[in-house]
Amino acid sequence: MTESQKVKRRVKAVRATRRSTELEGSRSTDATRADQVAYARGTLTAAELRDRVRRRYNLKET
């Protein structure tokens, strides 16, 4: 898979996550959205994004 394909896949995942959140009547915080952009660009891994969100909201590992 090319880097371009990976970016497109990450962008699609971020859009789907945001859409799901909005359908539930909520919205991601600006900080979370900034992390999602970093993930889509490839500067954060999915694990790093997950960890940042968990720390931000004091969520425990499941």
Secondary structure, 3 states (H helix, E strand, C coil): CCHHHHHHHHHHHHHHHHHHHHHCCCCCCHHHHHHHHHHHHCCCCHHHHHHHHHHHCCCCCC
